[in-house]
């Protein structure tokens, strides 16, 4: 917009990023303030619409199995399944402060998407188990962690954060716990690995697969449940319980 501009990722950012040129004119400052208010209002309306749609979708679901869950090694796991047209989608509710803000939709091939305009920043899906917090990115990873905890006779609350970036945001409002990070391929531009970077930024004890690219569910699938539970056990012992 000439001497000022805005940037915002509506999925993960709560605030609008702002660029201002030096010597911003009075007229530009007025336009800037008006545009910022309009942007925030537009974001709020989009998020409210997405939250309402997520609630409606969840009201249409049936608890049953799904090809994605079978593919990930959980043939007996039941999930919220929404039939839309010829497709059946696994619906993962996403909450912030115990309020539905959106959902993740997963098809039979494992393709994932969020609702248009929804908020994902700070949103999570929680497997309540008491004890300390374990943060991870994906739903299938959380299922593998939950299965390993059962083998190890340990309890914890597993929180699905949906992205490495969001793990950092979720962790900021919790007491210290544990992170299970994805071992991502390095970013070709920065050389950084998102999962490892997030775990280190959070500063809690963490576990990450020695293989790349691999998440905990991949490790579970490769090693089998018992060997996976033993691989993660030394790191999980920092939790106690």
C-alpha positions in Angstrom: 0.0 0.0 0.0 2.8 2.4 -0.9 4.5 3.4 2.3 3.0 0.7 4.5 1.9 -2.9 4.2 0.5 -5.9 6.0 1.3 -9.6 6.1 -0.5 -12.4 8.0 -0.7 -16.2 7.9 -4.3 -16.5 9.0 -3.8 -20.1 10.1 -0.9 -19.6 12.5 -0.6 -15.9 13.3 -2.7 -14.1 15.8 -1.4 -10.6 14.9 -0.9 -8.8 11.6 2.7 -8.3 10.6 3.3 -4.6 9.6 5.9 -2.9 7.4 6.1 0.9 7.5 8.3 3.1 5.4 10.3 5.9 7.1 8.5 9.2 7.3 5.0 7.8 7.1 2.6 10.6 6.2 -0.4 11.6 8.3 -2.8 10.4 5.7 -1.0 7.1 5.4 -1.1 6.7 9.2 -4.8 7.1 9.2 -5.2 4.7 6.3 -2.9 2.3 8.0 -5.0 2.3 11.2 -8.2 1.8 9.3 -6.8 -1.0 7.2 -5.4 -2.8 10.3 -8.8 -2.6 12.0 -10.5 -4.0 8.9 -8.0 -6.8 8.6 -8.5 -7.9 12.2 -12.2 -7.8 11.8 -12.0 -9.9 8.6 -9.8 -12.4 10.4 -12.2 -12.6 13.3 -15.2 -13.2 11.1 -13.3 -15.9 9.1 -12.3 -17.7 12.3 -15.9 -17.6 13.7 -17.2 -19.0 10.5 -14.6 -21.8 10.5 -15.4 -22.6 14.1 -19.1 -22.9 13.4 -18.4 -25.1 10.3 -16.2 -27.3 12.4 -19.0 -27.8 15.0 -21.4 -28.6 12.3 -19.0 -31.1 10.7 -18.5 -32.8 14.0 -22.2 -33.1 14.5 -22.4 -35.1 11.2 -19.7 -37.6 12.1 -20.0 -41.2 13.0 -17.5 -43.0 15.3 -15.9 -45.8 13.2 -12.6 -47.0 11.7 -10.8 -45.3 8.8 -8.3 -46.3 6.1 -5.8 -43.7 7.4 -5.9 -45.2 10.9 -5.3 -48.7 9.4 -2.5 -47.5 7.3 -0.8 -45.9 10.4 -1.0 -49.2 12.3 -4.2 -48.8 14.2 -6.9 -51.0 12.6 -9.0 -51.1 15.7 -8.9 -47.3 16.4 -12.2 -45.4 16.0 -12.4 -41.8 14.9 -14.9 -39.1 14.0 -15.7 -39.9 10.3 -17.5 -37.5 8.1 -19.0 -38.8 4.9 -19.0 -36.1 2.2 -20.0 -37.2 -1.3 -18.1 -40.4 -2.0 -15.3 -39.6 0.5 -15.1 -40.4 4.2 -12.8 -38.0 6.1 -11.3 -38.5 9.5 -12.1 -35.4 11.5 -9.7 -34.2 14.2 -11.3 -31.5 16.4 -9.0 -28.6 17.2 -9.6 -26.6 20.4 -8.1 -23.6 22.1 -9.1 -22.8 25.7 -11.5 -25.7 25.5 -13.4 -24.1 22.5 -13.7 -25.6 19.1 -11.8 -23.4 16.6 -11.6 -25.7 13.6 -10.6 -29.2 12.6 -8.1 -31.2 10.6 -9.6 -33.3 7.8 -7.7 -36.4 6.7 -8.6 -38.5 3.7 -8.0 -42.2 3.0 -4.6 -41.4 1.4 -3.4 -39.3 4.3 -3.8 -35.9 2.7 -4.6 -33.3 5.4 -6.2 -29.9 5.3 -7.7 -27.4 7.7 -10.9 -25.4 7.2 -10.5 -22.1 5.2 -10.0 -19.2 7.6 -9.7 -21.2 10.7 -7.3 -20.5 13.6 -4.6 -23.1 14.2 -2.3 -21.0 16.4 -2.4 -22.4 19.9 -5.0 -25.0 18.9 -4.6 -28.7 19.8 -6.3 -32.1 20.2 -5.7 -33.7 23.5 -5.5 -37.4 24.6 -6.1 -36.9 28.4 -4.1 -39.3 30.5 -3.1 -37.4 33.5 0.5 -36.7 34.5 2.8 -34.6 32.5 2.4 -33.2 29.0 3.8 -34.7 25.9 3.7 -32.5 22.8 3.8 -33.8 19.2 2.9 -32.6 15.8 0.6 -35.3 14.3 -2.4 -37.4 15.2 -0.8 -40.7 14.2 2.3 -39.8 16.1 0.1 -39.2 19.2 -1.5 -42.7 18.8 2.0 -44.3 18.7 3.0 -42.4 21.8 -0.2 -43.4 23.6 0.4 -47.1 22.6 4.1 -46.9 23.9 3.0 -45.4 27.2 0.6 -48.3 27.7 3.4 -50.8 27.1 5.6 -48.9 29.5 2.8 -48.6 32.1 3.3 -44.8 32.1 0.7 -42.1 32.1 0.8 -38.7 30.4 -1.4 -36.2 28.5 -0.6 -36.3 24.8 -1.2 -33.0 23.0 -1.4 -33.0 19.2 -0.2 -29.6 18.0 -0.5 -30.1 14.2 2.8 -28.4 13.4 6.3 -27.8 14.8 5.7 -24.0 14.9 2.5 -24.6 16.9 4.2 -26.9 19.4 6.2 -23.9 20.6 3.1 -21.8 21.0 1.2 -24.5 22.9 4.2 -25.2 25.2 4.4 -21.5 26.2 1.3 -21.8 28.3 2.0 -25.2 29.9 4.3 -26.3 32.8 7.4 -28.1 31.6 6.8 -31.6 30.0 8.2 -33.5 27.1 8.4 -33.2 23.3 8.4 -35.9 20.7 9.7 -34.2 17.6 9.6 -35.1 13.9 13.0 -35.7 12.3 12.3 -33.5 9.2 14.5 -33.1 6.1 16.5 -29.9 6.4 15.0 -26.8 4.9 16.9 -26.4 1.5 17.3 -22.6 2.1 18.2 -22.5 5.8 19.4 -26.1 6.5 17.2 -26.2 9.6 14.9 -29.0 10.7 11.6 -27.7 11.9 10.9 -30.4 14.5 14.3 -30.3 16.0 14.3 -26.5 16.0 11.0 -26.4 17.8 12.0 -29.0 20.4 15.2 -27.0 21.2 13.3 -23.7 21.3 10.8 -25.1 23.8 13.6 -26.2 26.0 12.0 -29.4 27.5 13.5 -32.9 27.3 12.7 -34.4 23.9 13.0 -37.5 21.8 13.6 -37.6 18.0 14.2 -40.5 15.7 17.7 -41.1 14.5 16.4 -41.6 11.0 15.5 -38.9 8.5 12.8 -38.1 7.5 10.9 -40.0 10.2 8.3 -39.2 12.9 7.4 -41.4 15.9 4.7 -43.2 14.0 7.2 -44.1 11.3 9.6 -45.4 13.9 6.7 -47.4 15.5 5.9 -48.9 12.1 9.5 -49.7 11.3 10.5 -51.3 14.7 7.2 -52.6 16.0 5.5 -51.4 19.2 7.7 -53.1 21.7 11.0 -52.0 20.2 9.6 -48.5 19.7 8.6 -48.3 23.3 12.0 -49.4 24.4 13.7 -46.8 22.1 11.7 -44.0 23.6 11.7 -45.3 27.2 14.9 -43.7 28.4 13.8 -40.2 27.3 10.3 -40.7 28.7 11.7 -41.6 32.1 12.3 -37.9 32.6 8.6 -37.6 33.0 8.3 -40.0 36.0 5.0 -41.7 36.5 
